[in-house]
Amino acid sequence: MVIAVLLAGVAALVLYPWRDRDALSRDALNRTLYYSRLRELNDEPPEAREALVVELQHSLLADIPEPRAQSTGHAGYGALLAGVLLVVVVSGGLFMATHSLKQVNAWQAAARETPSLMARVMDPHAAPLTMDELTRLGLGLRTRLQEEPRNAAGWAMLGRIGMVLNNADTATEAFKRAWQLNSQSTEARLDYAEVLARSAQPDDNRLGEQMLKAVAAQAPDNLRAQGLLAFSAFRQQRYPEAIAIWQSMLTRLLPDARRAAVLRGIAQARVDSGMDNARLAVKITLSPVSNKALPDKGILFVSVTDGVSGVPVLVKKLPLGHFPLTIMLDDADAMLPERGLEHVTQGIVKVHISRDGNAAVQPGDWTGERRFTTLNPASPVDVLVAPSPSGAG
């Protein structure tokens, strides 16, 4: 629009010196008509012709326009020069206000620097790239991918750069293109699924989880797919599901950074879900026979299993005291730090009173057990203790 207005102004300035052409054309037409009429009057009588000529002259004078000051040629050229200067100044000002020469120069420099930056990324012994260098590499890589749109490895690298720079749009689009170009690659699918799982859009989350479940079904031992599924469940506040997946991963992870990260995830999920506050109350009552025969000294063992495996999940050891007795068990009593009450929301409580402190049930010890289905500290699980019928327990 600005260019159109400026061109119209220039056209007006160019045409301005020729503004009197209409007047000149009108004078020429009047003269032509005057002489033509004079020739017609030659056929009139002399006395009548003279009067008609005078009248024709008066008509011609009445049709002549008022004289105007004639501008000199120098004035016309001055106006044209002023207009040209105005166009140059305005156009130059608009260009300086809107140009992107600095960005263009930076883009061209990034494109020239891209090969060396990529070589540093691929060299495990090279110094890591700074955030500014990663930004320039991403810019140069986008330029290269415009010329090589089917470069799946390039799109994958651009996606990782977008993840590091926290640019979700770039990462999502780049990983999508890499996956479309190499849809049979598990890593390409996981890259795209990960960025979808991290998206703020629920539709992206659902699609990402579907892709992760498909990979997990095809490759159950793929720890990355399992970890991303746990992360997705955690983000959607499905904490028990996330903890269960992470717990399964712990059985296959060595004591390294990944295992430490999984343990942190489990701890955070337990905090966010309130599982760290989970407690199990157990009320222990002695049968009349046990109450009479109970020794003055002994050890009380209280264990909790998940009802499937006989291996205890929680164990509490106490010196023998007065009964009935109510005790509270929580994750501090877990046999393994990563396996607590979240795994025994229902199970079996076993009580064992040992005379010699041996955890294994011996003949003459006292035992009792009770199944529970909910964790409610306000509603203790009642366990009646009686003499053990055998040495097995």
Secondary structure as UniProt FT lines:
FT   HELIX           2..15
FT   HELIX           16..18
FT   TURN            19..20
FT   HELIX           21..41
FT   TURN            42..43
FT   HELIX           46..62
FT   HELIX           73..98
FT   HELIX           101..122
FT   TURN            124..125
FT   HELIX           131..147
FT   TURN            149..150
FT   HELIX           152..164
FT   TURN            165..166
FT   HELIX           168..181
FT   TURN            182..184
FT   HELIX           186..197
FT   HELIX           202..218
FT   TURN            220..221
FT   HELIX           223..235
FT   TURN            236..237
FT   HELIX           239..250
FT   TURN            251..252
FT   HELIX           257..273
FT   HELIX           275..277
FT   STRAND          280..286
FT   HELIX           288..293
FT   STRAND          299..305
FT   STRAND          314..319
FT   STRAND          325..329
FT   HELIX           331..333
FT   TURN            337..338
FT   HELIX           341..343
FT   STRAND          347..354
FT   TURN            363..364
FT   STRAND          366..372
FT   TURN            377..378
FT   STRAND          381..387
//
